[in-house]
Amino acid sequence: MQKHRGFPSRLTGTDFQFTIRRANVKEGASKLVARQRFADRRPTDRAADAAFMAALWEQFGEEPFERGNLDAGRLSWLFGREVVPAEDPFDPSSYEALLRIDVEVARVSFPAAFSGGTSA
């Protein structure tokens, strides 16, 4: 499992995790699933999504990236919309799976992530 050095481990002041420390050797990587984001989500949840998207953009930009130690739960809130598979076939249960940011969709969903801020 690739560890993304310099990537924030969590949203400051919260328990919203962005990375994991070690691979799950017994069961493998948690499967990525597209989670529905509803308009009535808590402000801290929206802030975590925005901060995570900003960190992805800062770390990887438009280049494909390996899932590695990125948290499956946090990634799943963006998966299928702002973060999409970068390979075919795609294995949603692999630490080596390649992903990429769909820049057009992400700019609409999280404009502050592309302008230096992280407001939701």
Summary of the structure (lengths in Angstrom):
residues: 120
radius of gyration: 13.4
end to end distance: 30.1
largest distance: 40.7
contacts: 325
relative contact order: 0.23
helix: 28%
strand: 12%
